Amino acid sequence: MQDGQRDLDAGDFGSAVATFERVTQMAPDNLEANRGLLLSYLQAKRLRDAENTGQSAIARWPQDAQLQHWLGLVYFKQGQNAKALERLRRAERIDGTRFDIHFDEALVLLSEDQYAAAAEELEKGIRLDPHAPMAHVLLGRCYQNTNRTVQAIAQFQAALRLDPNIPLGHYHLGFAYASLGHNPEAIAEYKKEVTHSPDNPSVLYQLGHCLLEAGEWKSAAAHLKRAVQADPRNSDASYDLGKALLLEGDAEAAVPALRHASELKPADPSAHYQLARALEKMGRREEAQQEFQTFATLKKTQPVTGGMAAGPTQ
């Protein structure tokens, strides 16, 4: 079994499977061997074999939290979230002192957008291990999605104290600041994240959007161009890019960005409004009038909201 564990530790999951298969054939009632075989199948992505092994082992050792936990992960990877939660909750009832059980249960709940329930599991996990930065990030996301932004900020800050390079830590902190209208703080965090994730379209877009809101149009346009290049299907990035270019005074460059935004989201009147303004500035009055008419028609079908066409229009 030591050879199998060494293979697991080394990431040689095929060899680990072979080793633990031999051991379980010789000693089918050995709990550690069955655990090792289940984990090896799971890591090797042999999910059907992992499921069969887990079910068979749990029939022998129904009170083993590790087996329940790993079978829950098998179901999660198979997309069977209800079964995954059932197993993970059994594991928690057997041994509620395991951080990884609470963490993995939260992952399943997050995949179902059950943010409040996921937060409860992450809170339990953090009480057991307050030094796990990703748990703080995920708890912050749960708080952010349940309108507890101040608490979310505290969690993202805790994660970054533990690991300043935690993936997307600065991004999530920036997003939380932006949702409170704290643009300078948001911009500072997004800029930090760009150094870690220079090609992430979400990071580039959010930074560009905040810069646009702050009136830093040239810098906004530079980041939004990169966001559009990284994700050409992001209509919001194309729209903001067109707005930034128009506000910079470059109506000609704004037109293709705004046309692209209107094509991606044809029922949204905002892009047509900004496109009409850009065309008007270029002296293309007939085309501008058509876009104004399209804007007016679409606007009539929209519910009344604040901030027509979003943002400054000078």
N, C-alpha and C positions, 0 to 999 in steps of 0.2 A: 504493500500500500504506500510505502514511502516513495517508491518510484513514481506511482501515479500522482501523488501530491506534488512531487518535483516537476512533473510534466505540466500539471495545472498551473503551478507558480510561474513556469517558463512560458506559458501560453501555447504549449504544444498539446492541444486538446485532442487531436487524433490519437496520439500515443497514450494520453491519459485514459481515453475511452478503452483502448485495447487492454491496458493494464488492469483497470477496474472490472472489465468484463471477465478477465481471467480470474481475478480474486473472487468475484461474486459467484462464479461457477464452482470454485473450490470451497467457498464458505458463504453459502446463500443467506445464512442467518446472521451475518456480520453487519451490524448497523453502520459502522464507519465505511465499509466497502460499498454499501448501498447508497449512502450519502455521496461518496466520491463518484459513483457511476452516474447518479442523477445529475450532479453538478457538471460532470464531464460532458454528458449529452447536451445539457443546457448551453454550456459554453461553445460546444461544437455546432450549435444550431440544429441538432438532430431532435427537434421538438416532439415528434411523435414517440420516438424511443424514450425521451425524457418523461413524457406524460405517462407512458406505460410503466416505466420503472418507478416513478413517483407514486402512482396509484398502488402498485404492488407493495412497495415499501411501507406506505402509510397503513395498508391493511394489517401489516405486522406491528408497526410502531405508531399507532394513531396519536400518541401524545408527544411525538418528537417535533419540536417547533421548527427545526432546521428543514426537515422534509416538507412540512406544511408550507414553509416560506418559499422554498425553491420550486415546489409544484405550483404555487401561486405565480411565481415569475414565469414559469412555462406557459401557463394560461394567458398571462399578460402579453407575452411575445406572440401568442397565437391570436390575439385580439379578442379573447374570451374574458372580458373584464369582470363580468358578474362572478364567474368561477374564480378568477384571480382574487377578487376581494374576499370571497368566502374563505379561501385558503389562508390568505394573509391575516384575516381577522381571527381565524382559529389559531394561527401561530402566535398572534398577539395575546390571546386568552391563555395560551399555554405558558408563554414567557413574554411578559410585557416590558422586560428590562433591556430588550435588544433594539438599539438605535436603528439598525438596518431594516428591521421589520416595519417600523413606523415610517421610515423614509420611503420604502418601496410601496407601501400602502398609499402614501401621499402621491406618488407618481401615478398610480392607477387612477386615483381620484382626480388629479389634475388633467389627465387625458380625457376625463369625462366632464371637465369644466365644473367640477364640484369643489369650488374654491374654499368654502367655509369648512367643509369636512376635511379637506386636505390640510387646511391650516391647523386644525385640531391635532392631526397626526404629527405634523412638523413641530408643533409646540411641544408635544410629548417627546419627540426625538431630541429636540434641542435641550430639553431639561436633562436628558441622559448624556448628551454630548454637545456642549455649547460651542465647541471648537470646529464644527463642520461648516465651512463657508457656504457650500452649495445649499445646505438646508436653510440657511438664512436668506439666500437669494430666492429660493422657492417660496419661503414663508412671506417674504416681501411681495412677491408676485400675487400670492393669495390675498394679502391685505389690500394691495392695489386694486384687485378685481372685486373687492367687497367694500369699496369706498372707505378704506382705512389708510389713507395715504400717508399721514404723519407716522403711523406705526410701520408702514412699508419703508419709508425713508430710513428709519432706525435700523431695520433689518438689513437693508442694502449697505448701510454704513458699517454695520457689524461684520458683514461678509467681507468688505473691502479692508477692514482692519486686520482680519485674519489672513486674507490673501489679496493683496492689491492687484493681482493679475487675474482674478477670477473671471472666467469668460462672461462677458456681457454685464458684469457687475456695475460698471460706470454707466452703461446704457440704461439699465433698469432704474438706477438712481436718477439719471437725467430725465427719464420719462416721468418719474414721480414728481420731480421738481416742476417740470413743464405742466403737469396736470394741475398744479397749484398756482400756475401763472408766474413761477419764479424763473423767468427766462435766463437771466445771467448765470444762475447756478446750473440750470439745465445745459446751457451751451458749454460751460466749463467741463461738465461730466461727459457730454457727447464727444468733445474734443479729445479727452483722455481715452475714450473707448476707440476712437478712430485710429489711435496709435497701435492698439491691439488688434483691431478688426478693420483694416483699411478698405476692404472690398465688400463689407457687409452692407447690402442695400438699405436695410432698415435703419442702421446707424447713420448712414449718409443722408437718408431722407429726413430723419428726425432732426439732425443737426442743421440741415439746410432749411427746414421748416421754421425752426426756432430763430435762426439768423434772419430769415425773411420777416418774421413777426417783430424782430428787434430793429428792423430797418437797415440791416447790413446786407444790402441787395447783391453787391458784387461777390462777397464771400458766400452768400446763400446760393447764388447761381453756380458757383464753382462746385460746391458739394452736391447740388441737385443734378447737375450734369452727370456727375459720377454715379449718383443713385439711379438715374434713368439708364445709363449704360449698363449698370449691374442688373437692373430689373426693368426692362422696357415695358412690362405689363402693369407697372405701378402708375395708375392714372393720377393719383395725388401728387406724385413726384413730378410728372410731366406738367400738371397744372401749376404747381408752385414754381417750377422752372420758368414757365411762360410768364407768370406774374413777376418774378424777379427780373427777368430780362426786360419786360415792359417797363417796370419801375426804374430800371437803369437807363431807359431811353432807347433800348435796342428793339424796336417793334418788329423789325424784319426777322430777327432771330427768335422772337417770341412766338411768331405765327406757327411754325411747324410744331413747336412744343404744345401749344394750345390746341392745334388741330388733332394732334395725337391724343391728348387728354379727352377731347370730345368724342373721338372714335372709340376709345376704351370705355367711356361712360356716357353713351349718347343721351341718356335721359336726365343728365345733370345739367342744369341751365348755366352754372357758373362759368364753365370753360367757354361757352358760346358768348357770354357777356364780355369776358376778357379778350377773346378772339376778335369780337366786334370792335373793341377799343383799339386793339393793335392794328387792325386793318384800316380803321379810321385815321389813325396817326400816319399811316403810310399813304393816305390819299385814295385808298381803294374803297370809295364810298358805297358803291352798289353791293359789293361783297359784305361790307360792314353792316349795311342795312338788313341784308338777309340774315346775318348772324344775330342782330338785335331782335328781329322778328322771331327767330327760332328761340332765342332766350325768353322772350315775352310769352310765347306759346307754352314752352316747358314750365315756365314759372307759374302759370295758372294751374298746372296740374300738381304743383308741389304744395305740401302743407306750409303754413305761414311759420317762419322761423326768424330768429334774429340774424343780422349780419349778411344782408344780401350781397351775393357775389364775393363774400369773404375778403376782408382785409382792405388796405388803403387803395384808392383808385386814382391817385394823382398821377 
